Amino acid sequence: MTPVQQQDFLQHLESQQRKDSLAMYNNLVFRCFDECSKSFRSKRLDDGETKCINVCAEKFIKLTSRVALRFQDIQQQKAKDEAAGVQR
Amino acid sequence: MSWFGNSEPEPPSGPSPMDLAKQEVDMYSDLFTKMSGLCFKKCVVKMHGESDLNVGEMSCVDRCVSKYMEAQEKVGVILKRAEESLAAQQGGVGGPAAGGVPGVPGR
């Protein structure tokens, strides 16, 4: 890759990462609201719902980073296997 | 990550290697978003108590990721086969899109 292409690629990567984190925000609200909102007798989240939203959001974030870790493991293993396959 | 390694040299026509690399980035990021969402749905059942993942949830996530990736590979193989038979039916006119199914090792 030429430096210009590299720059282009990195820019694409960065814009994709920005898109991902915005999408993740929406996704998180969607999931946790769906999971946690139980009644519509008040216009505010009640104590139980608030607690639920907090736990849900934190769990989702922790889970996502664990998924990233395992995903990375699998991709690295695949790359290794491919390299070994090429050498043979 | 592996997408740098497994892009084969392309013939001069068709999408550029850069386009393919970008498409692969997009594809993996979509895969990741979908996988995280699904594994969350399948592995985290109760939202009260601890905000840390418990042991059961952790091992569930690990298996979920591994299974999802396996499913991705299996579906990729089937899709590739279908594309190939379609291409054969059409007498090779057009053929499958260059690059085919990303993340699937060629046979």
N, CA and C atoms of all chains as a GROMACS GRO file, in nm:
protein
  585
    1MET      N    1   0.084  -0.121   0.000
    1MET     CA    2   0.000   0.000   0.000
    1MET      C    3   0.087   0.126   0.000
    2THR      N    4   0.049   0.220  -0.082
    2THR     CA    5   0.121   0.348  -0.080
    2THR      C    6   0.075   0.428   0.043
    3PRO      N    7   0.156   0.527   0.084
    3PRO     CA    8   0.116   0.608   0.201
    3PRO      C    9  -0.021   0.673   0.183
    4VAL      N   10  -0.051   0.717   0.060
    4VAL     CA   11  -0.181   0.781   0.034
    4VAL      C   12  -0.295   0.681   0.055
    5GLN      N   13  -0.276   0.562   0.002
    5GLN     CA   14  -0.378   0.457   0.020
    5GLN      C   15  -0.394   0.421   0.166
    6GLN      N   16  -0.280   0.417   0.234
    6GLN     CA   17  -0.281   0.383   0.377
    6GLN      C   18  -0.364   0.486   0.454
    7GLN      N   19  -0.340   0.612   0.420
    7GLN     CA   20  -0.412   0.723   0.482
    7GLN      C   21  -0.562   0.707   0.457
    8ASP      N   22  -0.596   0.678   0.333
    8ASP     CA   23  -0.734   0.658   0.290
    8ASP      C   24  -0.798   0.546   0.371
    9PHE      N   25  -0.725   0.437   0.384
    9PHE     CA   26  -0.776   0.320   0.455
    9PHE      C   27  -0.797   0.351   0.603
   10LEU      N   28  -0.699   0.419   0.662
   10LEU     CA   29  -0.709   0.454   0.805
   10LEU      C   30  -0.828   0.547   0.830
   11GLN      N   31  -0.847   0.639   0.735
   11GLN     CA   32  -0.963   0.728   0.748
   11GLN      C   33  -1.093   0.651   0.745
   12HIS      N   34  -1.099   0.554   0.655
   12HIS     CA   35  -1.219   0.470   0.648
   12HIS      C   36  -1.240   0.394   0.778
   13LEU      N   37  -1.130   0.340   0.830
   13LEU     CA   38  -1.135   0.266   0.956
   13LEU      C   39  -1.186   0.354   1.068
   14GLU      N   40  -1.134   0.476   1.074
   14GLU     CA   41  -1.175   0.568   1.180
   14GLU      C   42  -1.322   0.605   1.167
   15SER      N   43  -1.365   0.631   1.044
   15SER     CA   44  -1.505   0.672   1.027
   15SER      C   45  -1.597   0.555   1.063
   16GLN      N   46  -1.551   0.435   1.031
   16GLN     CA   47  -1.630   0.317   1.066
   16GLN      C   48  -1.639   0.302   1.219
   17GLN      N   49  -1.527   0.330   1.286
   17GLN     CA   50  -1.526   0.319   1.432
   17GLN      C   51  -1.619   0.423   1.495
   18ARG      N   52  -1.622   0.543   1.435
   18ARG     CA   53  -1.715   0.645   1.486
   18ARG      C   54  -1.859   0.599   1.468
   19LYS      N   55  -1.887   0.548   1.348
   19LYS     CA   56  -2.021   0.497   1.320
   19LYS      C   57  -2.058   0.389   1.420
   20ASP      N   58  -1.963   0.298   1.445
   20ASP     CA   59  -1.988   0.188   1.538
   20ASP      C   60  -2.022   0.236   1.677
   21SER      N   61  -1.949   0.337   1.725
   21SER     CA   62  -1.974   0.378   1.863
   21SER      C   63  -2.107   0.451   1.875
   22LEU      N   64  -2.146   0.523   1.769
   22LEU     CA   65  -2.279   0.585   1.770
   22LEU      C   66  -2.389   0.479   1.764
   23ALA      N   67  -2.368   0.382   1.678
   23ALA     CA   68  -2.467   0.274   1.664
   23ALA      C   69  -2.478   0.196   1.795
   24MET      N   70  -2.364   0.179   1.860
   24MET     CA   71  -2.360   0.106   1.986
   24MET      C   72  -2.443   0.179   2.092
   25TYR      N   73  -2.434   0.309   2.093
   25TYR     CA   74  -2.512   0.391   2.188
   25TYR      C   75  -2.661   0.367   2.168
   26ASN      N   76  -2.706   0.382   2.043
   26ASN     CA   77  -2.848   0.359   2.012
   26ASN      C   78  -2.892   0.217   2.046
   27ASN      N   79  -2.808   0.125   2.010
   27ASN     CA   80  -2.833  -0.016   2.032
   27ASN      C   81  -2.852  -0.045   2.180
   28LEU      N   82  -2.765   0.016   2.259
   28LEU     CA   83  -2.764  -0.003   2.404
   28LEU      C   84  -2.893   0.052   2.465
   29VAL      N   85  -2.931   0.171   2.425
   29VAL     CA   86  -3.054   0.231   2.476
   29VAL      C   87  -3.174   0.145   2.436
   30PHE      N   88  -3.175   0.103   2.311
   30PHE     CA   89  -3.285   0.020   2.260
   30PHE      C   90  -3.301  -0.108   2.342
   31ARG      N   91  -3.190  -0.180   2.360
   31ARG     CA   92  -3.195  -0.307   2.430
   31ARG      C   93  -3.234  -0.292   2.577
   32CYS      N   94  -3.169  -0.194   2.642
   32CYS     CA   95  -3.192  -0.179   2.786
   32CYS      C   96  -3.330  -0.121   2.813
   33PHE      N   97  -3.378  -0.035   2.726
   33PHE     CA   98  -3.513   0.018   2.744
   33PHE      C   99  -3.615  -0.094   2.726
   34ASP      N  100  -3.593  -0.172   2.622
   34ASP     CA  101  -3.682  -0.285   2.594
   34ASP      C  102  -3.684  -0.381   2.714
   35GLU      N  103  -3.566  -0.407   2.767
   35GLU     CA  104  -3.552  -0.502   2.878
   35GLU      C  105  -3.610  -0.446   3.008
   36CYS      N  106  -3.591  -0.318   3.034
   36CYS     CA  107  -3.613  -0.264   3.168
   36CYS      C  108  -3.744  -0.186   3.188
   37SER      N  109  -3.799  -0.128   3.082
   37SER     CA  110  -3.920  -0.049   3.105
   37SER      C  111  -4.038  -0.143   3.124
   38LYS      N  112  -4.105  -0.128   3.238
   38LYS     CA  113  -4.212  -0.223   3.270
   38LYS      C  114  -4.348  -0.155   3.269
   39SER      N  115  -4.357  -0.039   3.329
   39SER     CA  116  -4.489   0.024   3.338
   39SER      C  117  -4.482   0.166   3.283
   40PHE      N  118  -4.594   0.218   3.244
   40PHE     CA  119  -4.597   0.355   3.194
   40PHE      C  120  -4.697   0.439   3.276
   41ARG      N  121  -4.690   0.419   3.410
   41ARG     CA  122  -4.774   0.495   3.500
   41ARG      C  123  -4.710   0.629   3.537
   42SER      N  124  -4.584   0.643   3.505
   42SER     CA  125  -4.514   0.768   3.535
   42SER      C  126  -4.432   0.807   3.415
   43LYS      N  127  -4.400   0.936   3.404
   43LYS     CA  128  -4.316   0.973   3.290
   43LYS      C  129  -4.168   0.960   3.323
   44ARG      N  130  -4.138   0.926   3.448
   44ARG     CA  131  -3.999   0.904   3.486
   44ARG      C  132  -3.974   0.755   3.505
   45LEU      N  133  -3.844   0.717   3.487
   45LEU     CA  134  -3.806   0.580   3.520
   45LEU      C  135  -3.816   0.565   3.671
   46ASP      N  136  -3.876   0.458   3.720
   46ASP     CA  137  -3.880   0.440   3.866
   46ASP      C  138  -3.748   0.380   3.914
   47ASP      N  139  -3.735   0.360   4.045
   47ASP     CA  140  -3.608   0.315   4.102
   47ASP      C  141  -3.564   0.181   4.044
   48GLY      N  142  -3.660   0.090   4.035
   48GLY     CA  143  -3.628  -0.042   3.982
   48GLY      C  144  -3.580  -0.033   3.837
   49GLU      N  145  -3.650   0.046   3.758
   49GLU     CA  146  -3.614   0.060   3.617
   49GLU      C  147  -3.476   0.126   3.602
   50THR      N  148  -3.450   0.224   3.686
   50THR     CA  149  -3.320   0.292   3.681
   50THR      C  150  -3.206   0.196   3.713
   51LYS      N  151  -3.227   0.118   3.818
   51LYS     CA  152  -3.126   0.018   3.857
   51LYS      C  153  -3.103  -0.079   3.742
   52CYS      N  154  -3.213  -0.122   3.684
   52CYS     CA  155  -3.208  -0.217   3.573
   52CYS      C  156  -3.130  -0.158   3.454
   53ILE      N  157  -3.159  -0.033   3.422
   53ILE     CA  158  -3.090   0.033   3.310
   53ILE      C  159  -2.939   0.039   3.337
   54ASN      N  160  -2.905   0.074   3.462
   54ASN     CA  161  -2.763   0.083   3.496
   54ASN      C  162  -2.692  -0.051   3.481
   55VAL      N  163  -2.752  -0.154   3.539
   55VAL     CA  164  -2.691  -0.288   3.531
   55VAL      C  165  -2.684  -0.333   3.386
   56CYS      N  166  -2.792  -0.312   3.314
   56CYS     CA  167  -2.800  -0.355   3.174
   56CYS      C  168  -2.689  -0.289   3.091
   57ALA      N  169  -2.675  -0.158   3.106
   57ALA     CA  170  -2.575  -0.085   3.026
   57ALA      C  171  -2.434  -0.131   3.061
   58GLU      N  172  -2.407  -0.145   3.191
   58GLU     CA  173  -2.273  -0.188   3.230
   58GLU      C  174  -2.242  -0.329   3.182
   59LYS      N  175  -2.342  -0.416   3.195
   59LYS     CA  176  -2.321  -0.554   3.148
   59LYS      C  177  -2.298  -0.557   2.998
   60PHE      N  178  -2.375  -0.478   2.927
   60PHE     CA  179  -2.361  -0.477   2.781
   60PHE      C  180  -2.220  -0.434   2.740
   61ILE      N  181  -2.169  -0.331   2.808
   61ILE     CA  182  -2.036  -0.281   2.775
   61ILE      C  183  -1.929  -0.386   2.807
   62LYS      N  184  -1.942  -0.447   2.925
   62LYS     CA  185  -1.845  -0.551   2.962
   62LYS      C  186  -1.853  -0.669   2.866
   63LEU      N  187  -1.976  -0.705   2.832
   63LEU     CA  188  -1.993  -0.817   2.741
   63LEU      C  189  -1.933  -0.787   2.604
   64THR      N  190  -1.953  -0.665   2.557
   64THR     CA  191  -1.899  -0.628   2.426
   64THR      C  192  -1.747  -0.637   2.424
   65SER      N  193  -1.683  -0.593   2.534
   65SER     CA  194  -1.537  -0.600   2.531
   65SER      C  195  -1.488  -0.744   2.541
   66ARG      N  196  -1.568  -0.829   2.608
   66ARG     CA  197  -1.531  -0.970   2.611
   66ARG      C  198  -1.548  -1.033   2.473
   67VAL      N  199  -1.656  -0.997   2.407
   67VAL     CA  200  -1.678  -1.046   2.270
   67VAL      C  201  -1.562  -1.004   2.180
   68ALA      N  202  -1.518  -0.878   2.196
   68ALA     CA  203  -1.406  -0.828   2.115
   68ALA      C  204  -1.280  -0.912   2.138
   69LEU      N  205  -1.256  -0.945   2.264
   69LEU     CA  206  -1.139  -1.024   2.301
   69LEU      C  207  -1.142  -1.161   2.235
   70ARG      N  208  -1.256  -1.228   2.246
   70ARG     CA  209  -1.269  -1.364   2.190
   70ARG      C  210  -1.265  -1.361   2.039
   71PHE      N  211  -1.327  -1.258   1.982
   71PHE     CA  212  -1.328  -1.240   1.837
   71PHE      C  213  -1.185  -1.227   1.786
   72GLN      N  214  -1.108  -1.145   1.859
   72GLN     CA  215  -0.967  -1.125   1.824
   72GLN      C  216  -0.890  -1.257   1.830
   73ASP      N  217  -0.913  -1.334   1.937
   73ASP     CA  218  -0.849  -1.465   1.951
   73ASP      C  219  -0.874  -1.551   1.827
   74ILE      N  220  -1.002  -1.556   1.788
   74ILE     CA  221  -1.040  -1.642   1.676
   74ILE      C  222  -0.977  -1.594   1.546
   75GLN      N  223  -0.978  -1.462   1.524
   75GLN     CA  224  -0.918  -1.408   1.401
   75GLN      C  225  -0.769  -1.434   1.396
   76GLN      N  226  -0.703  -1.419   1.513
   76GLN     CA  227  -0.558  -1.443   1.517
   76GLN      C  228  -0.527  -1.590   1.488
   77GLN      N  229  -0.611  -1.678   1.545
   77GLN     CA  230  -0.591  -1.821   1.523
   77GLN      C  231  -0.608  -1.853   1.374
   78LYS      N  232  -0.711  -1.792   1.313
   78LYS     CA  233  -0.737  -1.814   1.171
   78LYS      C  234  -0.619  -1.768   1.086
   79ALA      N  235  -0.567  -1.649   1.120
   79ALA     CA  236  -0.453  -1.594   1.046
   79ALA      C  237  -0.334  -1.688   1.057
   80LYS      N  238  -0.313  -1.740   1.178
   80LYS     CA  239  -0.203  -1.832   1.203
   80LYS      C  240  -0.219  -1.958   1.118
   81ASP      N  241  -0.342  -2.014   1.120
   81ASP     CA  242  -0.371  -2.135   1.043
   81ASP      C  243  -0.348  -2.111   0.894
   82GLU      N  244  -0.392  -1.994   0.847
   82GLU     CA  245  -0.376  -1.961   0.706
   82GLU      C  246  -0.229  -1.952   0.669
   83ALA      N  247  -0.151  -1.886   0.757
   83ALA     CA  248  -0.007  -1.872   0.733
   83ALA      C  249   0.058  -2.010   0.726
   84ALA      N  250   0.018  -2.097   0.817
   84ALA     CA  251   0.073  -2.233   0.819
   84ALA      C  252   0.034  -2.307   0.692
   85GLY      N  253  -0.089  -2.284   0.646
   85GLY     CA  254  -0.137  -2.348   0.524
   85GLY      C  255  -0.060  -2.303   0.402
   86VAL      N  256  -0.022  -2.175   0.400
   86VAL     CA  257   0.053  -2.120   0.287
   86VAL      C  258   0.194  -2.178   0.282
   87GLN      N  259   0.252  -2.193   0.402
   87GLN     CA  260   0.389  -2.244   0.410
   87GLN      C  261   0.400  -2.388   0.360
   88ARG      N  262   0.294  -2.466   0.385
   88ARG     CA  263   0.298  -2.606   0.346
   88ARG      C  264   0.304  -2.626   0.196
   89MET      N  265  -0.504  -0.771   1.241
   89MET     CA  266  -0.620  -0.851   1.202
   89MET      C  267  -0.597  -0.917   1.067
   90SER      N  268  -0.677  -1.017   1.036
   90SER     CA  269  -0.642  -1.102   0.924
   90SER      C  270  -0.674  -1.045   0.788
   91TRP      N  271  -0.759  -0.939   0.784
   91TRP     CA  272  -0.800  -0.897   0.651
   91TRP      C  273  -0.688  -0.835   0.569
   92PHE      N  274  -0.579  -0.802   0.635
   92PHE     CA  275  -0.464  -0.756   0.558
   92PHE      C  276  -0.400  -0.872   0.484
   93GLY      N  277  -0.400  -0.986   0.550
   93GLY     CA  278  -0.327  -1.102   0.500
   93GLY      C  279  -0.397  -1.175   0.387
   94ASN      N  280  -0.531  -1.186   0.396
   94ASN     CA  281  -0.594  -1.281   0.306
   94ASN      C  282  -0.653  -1.221   0.179
   95SER      N  283  -0.615  -1.097   0.147
   95SER     CA  284  -0.664  -1.044   0.020
   95SER      C  285  -0.570  -1.087  -0.091
   96GLU      N  286  -0.623  -1.164  -0.183
   96GLU     CA  287  -0.540  -1.214  -0.291
   96GLU      C  288  -0.519  -1.106  -0.395
   97PRO      N  289  -0.411  -1.117  -0.470
   97PRO     CA  290  -0.390  -1.020  -0.578
   97PRO      C  291  -0.505  -1.026  -0.677
   98GLU      N  292  -0.557  -0.909  -0.714
   98GLU     CA  293  -0.675  -0.903  -0.801
   98GLU      C  294  -0.633  -0.881  -0.945
   99PRO      N  295  -0.713  -0.929  -1.037
   99PRO     CA  296  -0.689  -0.891  -1.177
   99PRO      C  297  -0.713  -0.741  -1.192
  100PRO      N  298  -0.652  -0.680  -1.294
  100PRO     CA  299  -0.659  -0.534  -1.309
  100PRO      C  300  -0.802  -0.478  -1.312
  101SER      N  301  -0.898  -0.554  -1.368
  101SER     CA  302  -1.035  -0.503  -1.372
  101SER      C  303  -1.107  -0.537  -1.242
  102GLY      N  304  -1.229  -0.483  -1.226
  102GLY     CA  305  -1.308  -0.513  -1.105
  102GLY      C  306  -1.271  -0.419  -0.993
  103PRO      N  307  -1.330  -0.445  -0.874
  103PRO     CA  308  -1.306  -0.354  -0.761
  103PRO      C  309  -1.159  -0.355  -0.719
  104SER      N  310  -1.110  -0.241  -0.676
  104SER     CA  311  -0.970  -0.232  -0.636
  104SER      C  312  -0.949  -0.302  -0.503
  105PRO      N  313  -0.825  -0.345  -0.475
  105PRO     CA  314  -0.797  -0.408  -0.346
  105PRO      C  315  -0.839  -0.318  -0.230
  106MET      N  316  -0.824  -0.187  -0.251
  106MET     CA  317  -0.863  -0.092  -0.146
  106MET      C  318  -1.012  -0.101  -0.117
  107ASP      N  319  -1.094  -0.106  -0.223
  107ASP     CA  320  -1.238  -0.118  -0.204
  107ASP      C  321  -1.272  -0.247  -0.131
  108LEU      N  322  -1.203  -0.354  -0.170
  108LEU     CA  323  -1.229  -0.483  -0.105
  108LEU      C  324  -1.194  -0.476   0.043
  109ALA      N  325  -1.080  -0.413   0.072
  109ALA     CA  326  -1.038  -0.402   0.212
  109ALA      C  327  -1.140  -0.323   0.293
  110LYS      N  328  -1.189  -0.214   0.233
  110LYS     CA  329  -1.288  -0.131   0.302
  110LYS      C  330  -1.418  -0.209   0.324
  111GLN      N  331  -1.459  -0.282   0.221
  111GLN     CA  332  -1.581  -0.362   0.234
  111GLN      C  333  -1.565  -0.465   0.345
  112GLU      N  334  -1.445  -0.518   0.356
  112GLU     CA  335  -1.421  -0.620   0.458
  112GLU      C  336  -1.427  -0.558   0.598
  113VAL      N  337  -1.372  -0.436   0.611
  113VAL     CA  338  -1.382  -0.366   0.739
  113VAL      C  339  -1.528  -0.348   0.778
  114ASP      N  340  -1.609  -0.300   0.682
  114ASP     CA  341  -1.751  -0.278   0.708
  114ASP      C  342  -1.821  -0.407   0.746
  115MET      N  343  -1.786  -0.512   0.672
  115MET     CA  344  -1.850  -0.641   0.696
  115MET      C  345  -1.816  -0.692   0.836
  116TYR      N  346  -1.689  -0.681   0.876
  116TYR     CA  347  -1.652  -0.728   1.009
  116TYR      C  348  -1.714  -0.643   1.119
  117SER      N  349  -1.727  -0.514   1.093
  117SER     CA  350  -1.784  -0.430   1.199
  117SER      C  351  -1.933  -0.460   1.215
  118ASP      N  352  -1.999  -0.488   1.104
  118ASP     CA  353  -2.140  -0.528   1.110
  118ASP      C  354  -2.154  -0.662   1.183
  119LEU      N  355  -2.067  -0.754   1.147
  119LEU     CA  356  -2.067  -0.886   1.211
  119LEU      C  357  -2.051  -0.870   1.363
  120PHE      N  358  -1.957  -0.787   1.400
  120PHE     CA  359  -1.928  -0.768   1.543
  120PHE      C  360  -2.047  -0.709   1.618
  121THR      N  361  -2.110  -0.608   1.557
  121THR     CA  362  -2.228  -0.546   1.620
  121THR      C  363  -2.340  -0.649   1.638
  122LYS      N  364  -2.365  -0.724   1.533
  122LYS     CA  365  -2.472  -0.824   1.539
  122LYS      C  366  -2.441  -0.931   1.643
  123MET      N  367  -2.315  -0.976   1.641
  123MET     CA  368  -2.275  -1.084   1.732
  123MET      C  369  -2.286  -1.037   1.878
  124SER      N  370  -2.238  -0.916   1.908
  124SER     CA  371  -2.246  -0.866   2.046
  124SER      C  372  -2.391  -0.857   2.091
  125GLY      N  373  -2.476  -0.802   2.004
  125GLY     CA  374  -2.617  -0.787   2.038
  125GLY      C  375  -2.682  -0.921   2.068
  126LEU      N  376  -2.654  -1.019   1.981
  126LEU     CA  377  -2.716  -1.150   1.999
  126LEU      C  378  -2.664  -1.221   2.122
  127CYS      N  379  -2.533  -1.216   2.143
  127CYS     CA  380  -2.476  -1.288   2.258
  127CYS      C  381  -2.521  -1.223   2.388
  128PHE      N  382  -2.544  -1.093   2.384
  128PHE     CA  383  -2.599  -1.026   2.502
  128PHE      C  384  -2.739  -1.077   2.530
  129LYS      N  385  -2.819  -1.083   2.426
  129LYS     CA  386  -2.957  -1.127   2.439
  129LYS      C  387  -2.964  -1.271   2.490
  130LYS      N  388  -2.872  -1.354   2.439
  130LYS     CA  389  -2.879  -1.496   2.472
  130LYS      C  390  -2.814  -1.529   2.605
  131CYS      N  391  -2.717  -1.449   2.647
  131CYS     CA  392  -2.637  -1.487   2.765
  131CYS      C  393  -2.670  -1.411   2.893
  132VAL      N  394  -2.724  -1.290   2.880
  132VAL     CA  395  -2.753  -1.212   3.000
  132VAL      C  396  -2.902  -1.219   3.025
  133VAL      N  397  -2.942  -1.287   3.134
  133VAL     CA  398  -3.085  -1.305   3.156
  133VAL      C  399  -3.143  -1.208   3.257
  134LYS      N  400  -3.075  -1.192   3.371
  134LYS     CA  401  -3.135  -1.101   3.468
  134LYS      C  402  -3.055  -0.973   3.486
  135MET      N  403  -3.128  -0.866   3.500
  135MET     CA  404  -3.066  -0.733   3.504
  135MET      C  405  -3.063  -0.674   3.643
  136HIS      N  406  -3.088  -0.756   3.746
  136HIS     CA  407  -3.076  -0.699   3.880
  136HIS      C  408  -2.952  -0.758   3.947
  137GLY      N  409  -2.914  -0.700   4.060
  137GLY     CA  410  -2.795  -0.747   4.130
  137GLY      C  411  -2.668  -0.692   4.067
  138GLU      N  412  -2.567  -0.777   4.060
  138GLU     CA  413  -2.433  -0.736   4.016
  138GLU      C  414  -2.432  -0.675   3.876
  139SER      N  415  -2.347  -0.574   3.857
  139SER     CA  416  -2.332  -0.522   3.721
  139SER      C  417  -2.213  -0.586   3.650
  140ASP      N  418  -2.139  -0.672   3.724
  140ASP     CA  419  -2.033  -0.747   3.657
  140ASP      C  420  -2.094  -0.871   3.591
  141LEU      N  421  -2.028  -0.918   3.486
  141LEU     CA  422  -2.072  -1.044   3.427
  141LEU      C  423  -2.039  -1.156   3.526
  142ASN      N  424  -2.133  -1.246   3.549
  142ASN     CA  425  -2.100  -1.359   3.636
  142ASN      C  426  -2.035  -1.472   3.556
  143VAL      N  427  -1.988  -1.574   3.628
  143VAL     CA  428  -1.911  -1.680   3.563
  143VAL      C  429  -1.991  -1.747   3.451
  144GLY      N  430  -2.117  -1.772   3.480
  144GLY     CA  431  -2.203  -1.836   3.379
  144GLY      C  432  -2.216  -1.752   3.254
  145GLU      N  433  -2.233  -1.623   3.273
  145GLU     CA  434  -2.248  -1.533   3.159
  145GLU      C  435  -2.118  -1.528   3.078
  146MET      N  436  -2.006  -1.528   3.152
  146MET     CA  437  -1.877  -1.522   3.081
  146MET      C  438  -1.854  -1.644   2.994
  147SER      N  439  -1.881  -1.762   3.049
  147SER     CA  440  -1.855  -1.880   2.966
  147SER      C  441  -1.957  -1.888   2.853
  148CYS      N  442  -2.077  -1.840   2.881
  148CYS     CA  443  -2.178  -1.835   2.774
  148CYS      C  444  -2.131  -1.745   2.660
  149VAL      N  445  -2.076  -1.629   2.693
  149VAL     CA  446  -2.028  -1.537   2.590
  149VAL      C  447  -1.917  -1.601   2.507
  150ASP      N  448  -1.824  -1.664   2.576
  150ASP     CA  449  -1.712  -1.728   2.504
  150ASP      C  450  -1.764  -1.830   2.403
  151ARG      N  451  -1.858  -1.913   2.449
  151ARG     CA  452  -1.913  -2.015   2.358
  151ARG      C  453  -1.995  -1.950   2.248
  152CYS      N  454  -2.067  -1.846   2.286
  152CYS     CA  455  -2.152  -1.777   2.188
  152CYS      C  456  -2.069  -1.722   2.073
  153VAL      N  457  -1.958  -1.657   2.105
  153VAL     CA  458  -1.871  -1.600   2.000
  153VAL      C  459  -1.815  -1.711   1.912
  154SER      N  460  -1.768  -1.816   1.976
  154SER     CA  461  -1.708  -1.925   1.902
  154SER      C  462  -1.811  -1.991   1.808
  155LYS      N  463  -1.931  -2.011   1.861
  155LYS     CA  464  -2.036  -2.071   1.780
  155LYS      C  465  -2.079  -1.980   1.665
  156TYR      N  466  -2.090  -1.852   1.696
  156TYR     CA  467  -2.133  -1.756   1.594
  156TYR      C  468  -2.035  -1.757   1.477
  157MET      N  469  -1.906  -1.758   1.510
  157MET     CA  470  -1.804  -1.757   1.406
  157MET      C  471  -1.807  -1.887   1.326
  158GLU      N  472  -1.837  -1.996   1.395
  158GLU     CA  473  -1.847  -2.125   1.326
  158GLU      C  474  -1.966  -2.121   1.229
  159ALA      N  475  -2.078  -2.067   1.278
  159ALA     CA  476  -2.196  -2.056   1.193
  159ALA      C  477  -2.166  -1.968   1.072
  160GLN      N  478  -2.090  -1.862   1.097
  160GLN     CA  479  -2.055  -1.770   0.989
  160GLN      C  480  -1.979  -1.843   0.879
  161GLU      N  481  -1.887  -1.929   0.924
  161GLU     CA  482  -1.806  -2.004   0.829
  161GLU      C  483  -1.892  -2.104   0.751
  162LYS      N  484  -1.979  -2.174   0.824
  162LYS     CA  485  -2.066  -2.275   0.761
  162LYS      C  486  -2.157  -2.210   0.657
  163VAL      N  487  -2.220  -2.101   0.697
  163VAL     CA  488  -2.310  -2.032   0.605
  163VAL      C  489  -2.232  -1.981   0.484
  164GLY      N  490  -2.110  -1.933   0.510
  164GLY     CA  491  -2.024  -1.884   0.402
  164GLY      C  492  -1.998  -1.991   0.298
  165VAL      N  493  -1.972  -2.113   0.346
  165VAL     CA  494  -1.944  -2.225   0.255
  165VAL      C  495  -2.066  -2.255   0.168
  166ILE      N  496  -2.182  -2.257   0.232
  166ILE     CA  497  -2.306  -2.285   0.159
  166ILE      C  498  -2.335  -2.175   0.056
  167LEU      N  499  -2.316  -2.052   0.099
  167LEU     CA  500  -2.339  -1.938   0.011
  167LEU      C  501  -2.246  -1.943  -0.110
  168LYS      N  502  -2.122  -1.979  -0.082
  168LYS     CA  503  -2.022  -1.986  -0.188
  168LYS      C  504  -2.059  -2.094  -0.288
  169ARG      N  505  -2.102  -2.209  -0.235
  169ARG     CA  506  -2.143  -2.320  -0.320
  169ARG      C  507  -2.261  -2.276  -0.409
  170ALA      N  508  -2.358  -2.208  -0.347
  170ALA     CA  509  -2.475  -2.162  -0.422
  170ALA      C  510  -2.434  -2.064  -0.532
  171GLU      N  511  -2.343  -1.975  -0.497
  171GLU     CA  512  -2.295  -1.878  -0.595
  171GLU      C  513  -2.227  -1.948  -0.711
  172GLU      N  514  -2.147  -2.049  -0.677
  172GLU     CA  515  -2.074  -2.123  -0.780
  172GLU      C  516  -2.168  -2.198  -0.873
  173SER      N  517  -2.269  -2.261  -0.814
  173SER     CA  518  -2.360  -2.336  -0.900
  173SER      C  519  -2.444  -2.242  -0.986
  174LEU      N  520  -2.474  -2.126  -0.931
  174LEU     CA  521  -2.547  -2.025  -1.008
  174LEU      C  522  -2.461  -1.977  -1.125
  175ALA      N  523  -2.334  -1.955  -1.095
  175ALA     CA  524  -2.240  -1.909  -1.198
  175ALA      C  525  -2.225  -2.014  -1.307
  176ALA      N  526  -2.222  -2.142  -1.264
  176ALA     CA  527  -2.209  -2.253  -1.359
  176ALA      C  528  -2.332  -2.261  -1.449
  177GLN      N  529  -2.450  -2.240  -1.388
  177GLN     CA  530  -2.575  -2.242  -1.464
  177GLN      C  531  -2.577  -2.133  -1.571
  178GLN      N  532  -2.524  -2.017  -1.530
  178GLN     CA  533  -2.525  -1.904  -1.623
  178GLN      C  534  -2.411  -1.911  -1.724
  179GLY      N  535  -2.343  -2.025  -1.724
  179GLY     CA  536  -2.234  -2.044  -1.819
  179GLY      C  537  -2.117  -1.950  -1.797
  180GLY      N  538  -2.097  -1.914  -1.670
  180GLY     CA  539  -1.981  -1.832  -1.635
  180GLY      C  540  -1.995  -1.686  -1.673
  181VAL      N  541  -2.110  -1.647  -1.733
  181VAL     CA  542  -2.129  -1.506  -1.768
  181VAL      C  543  -2.149  -1.426  -1.639
  182GLY      N  544  -2.074  -1.322  -1.625
  182GLY     CA  545  -2.084  -1.243  -1.502
  182GLY      C  546  -2.004  -1.306  -1.391
  183GLY      N  547  -2.048  -1.421  -1.348
  183GLY     CA  548  -1.975  -1.491  -1.242
  183GLY      C  549  -2.001  -1.426  -1.108
  184PRO      N  550  -1.951  -1.490  -1.001
  184PRO     CA  551  -1.970  -1.432  -0.869
  184PRO      C  552  -1.890  -1.303  -0.855
  185ALA      N  553  -1.937  -1.216  -0.770
  185ALA     CA  554  -1.865  -1.090  -0.747
  185ALA      C  555  -1.723  -1.120  -0.702
  186ALA      N  556  -1.629  -1.038  -0.747
  186ALA     CA  557  -1.490  -1.058  -0.708
  186ALA      C  558  -1.479  -1.048  -0.557
  187GLY      N  559  -1.398  -1.136  -0.499
  187GLY     CA  560  -1.385  -1.134  -0.354
  187GLY      C  561  -1.477  -1.238  -0.290
  188GLY      N  562  -1.592  -1.263  -0.351
  188GLY     CA  563  -1.682  -1.365  -0.300
  188GLY      C  564  -1.726  -1.336  -0.158
  189VAL      N  565  -1.729  -1.439  -0.076
  189VAL     CA  566  -1.772  -1.423   0.062
  189VAL      C  567  -1.650  -1.402   0.150
  190PRO      N  568  -1.639  -1.286   0.212
  190PRO     CA  569  -1.521  -1.261   0.295
  190PRO      C  570  -1.518  -1.352   0.416
  191GLY      N  571  -1.399  -1.383   0.460
  191GLY     CA  572  -1.384  -1.464   0.581
  191GLY      C  573  -1.399  -1.612   0.556
  192VAL      N  574  -1.418  -1.651   0.432
  192VAL     CA  575  -1.428  -1.793   0.402
  192VAL      C  576  -1.304  -1.839   0.327
  193PRO      N  577  -1.232  -1.932   0.384
  193PRO     CA  578  -1.112  -1.980   0.316
  193PRO      C  579  -1.149  -2.052   0.188
  194GLY      N  580  -1.076  -2.027   0.081
  194GLY     CA  581  -1.103  -2.094  -0.045
  194GLY      C  582  -1.068  -2.242  -0.036
  195ARG      N  583  -1.136  -2.322  -0.114
  195ARG     CA  584  -1.106  -2.465  -0.108
  195ARG      C  585  -1.009  -2.506  -0.215
   0.00000   0.00000   0.00000
